[in-house]
Amino acid sequence: MAVIRNASKVAMAGDPRRRIPRTDSVLADPRVVVAAEGADRAVAKAAVVAAQERAREGRIAPEEVVAAAVSALAVGPRRVINATGVLVHTNLGRAPLSPAAVEAMEAAAGCTDVEFDLVAGERARRGRTVMAALAAAVPEAQDVHVVNNNAAALVLAATALAAGREIVISRGEMVEIGDGFRLPDLLESTGARLREVGTTNRTNARDYADAVGDDTGFVLKVHPSNFRVEGFTAAASVAELRALPVPVVVDVGSGLLGPEPLLPEEPDVRTVLRSGAALVTASGDKLLGGPQAGLILGRADLVHRLRRHPLARALRVDKLTLAALEATLRSEPPVRLALHADIEDLEHRARRLADRLTRGSPDGHGDLRGGGVECGVVSSVSVVGGGGAPGRELASVALALPVRLALPLRLGEPAVVGRVVGGRLLLDLRSVPPHQDDELARAALACT
């Protein structure tokens, strides 16, 4: 028995959980004291306990408990440099807004003519200028409407056109849209019934035609998000379904308004409408590069029904979203610039930054800190993200830094988030706008 007891003690001594710092010692750490300034002690203690629990679960190392507690006590949203190589990173707020969109939001923060005609001096249609800009960008649409996200657009369409009726949809398009929300649950919450047709990998036009009847509200086609089905597959096109006696509603998802040569398999609103869709829904905060919004475009009679439905009031967007969306439609958003970034330009930026980091020069003009950081330049692969263009890879260039810098960079100001690959921290420059290069260099050198 003594031998077993001693062996148990040895095993426990090697358990990393035994290195988790005590609650009182973490609360007394100067970094936690500063982060918790102005906060109730109970709030600070809860942040520490949560960090300790993450360490017990093995999600972070015991040595990272203090840093995790400091991060949890940070007040308000923190600005992040996205060096992950994911252009539309859902966890980092999806599309960064263009300077024009930010300026428009600042102007709209006060009183604005969002629902007022300054010439006539009377009430006007809400968001009329952004609706005009969206209609001009998609001339194939007879009318347009905007709600607060793409899921809301689908809910509004299902409620207005198919409550108490059937929506015909392929089994292969019954997707989960993120964070555990599944399309069937979302649509059935509106009172519509789903009529599944075809199989997971093959659904043809005859499958839809055989299912359509007097109880059909509309046929729904959904572009797969975050996955691809390859091999023995078949899917009916919108053009094949346009002759059906019910509307064809298409969720294109990623927000491309027109064809994108770099993403040939990604559907766009204009092409889908020309193919015969009655309504198209899309996101405003993905490849369109704007704020979170759901776009509804298509036949005037259907858009009017959706706009006048009582639920539309609950799903409408605020003045800041309208301002940012209009500015996005009239400018070149960062997502588009990142998508089309030239690989030679990325290499040039990477070499210049690597030189600054290894020399310890934060401003690039000889202001040496006396100690740089080990840094290399490597080839990388970026992706669109946000469910757009699943499987499509974009050649990129990254800075390769010691992995020990990952956590301090995430906790810096601004925070810098990269990705750890093969024991190195990669900072992919395709997702970093060029104007953030100086900040990136200063942040990395501040961690040395």
ABEGO torsion letter per residue (X at the ends): XAAAAAAAAAAAAABAAAABBBAAAAAABAAAAAAABGBBAAAAAAAAAAAAAAAAAGABBAAAAAAAAAAAABBEBBBBBBAAGBABBAAAGEBBBBAAAAAAAAAAABBBAAABBAAAGBBBBBGAAAAAAAAAABAABABBBBBABAAAAAAAAAAAAABGBBBBBBAAABBBAEGGBBAAAAAAAAGBBBBBBEBAABBBAAAAAAABBAABABBBBBBBBGBBBBEBBBBBBAAAAAABABBBBBBAGAGBABBBAABAABBBAAAAAAAGBABBBBBAABAAGBBBBBBBBEBAAAAAAAAABAAAAAABBBAAAAAAAAAAAABBBAAAAAAABBAAAAAAAAAAAAAAAAAGBAAGAGBBAGBBBBBBBBBBBBBAEGGBGBGBBBBBBBBBBBAAAAAAAAABOBBBBBBBBGGBBBBBAAABBAAAAAAAAAAAAAAX
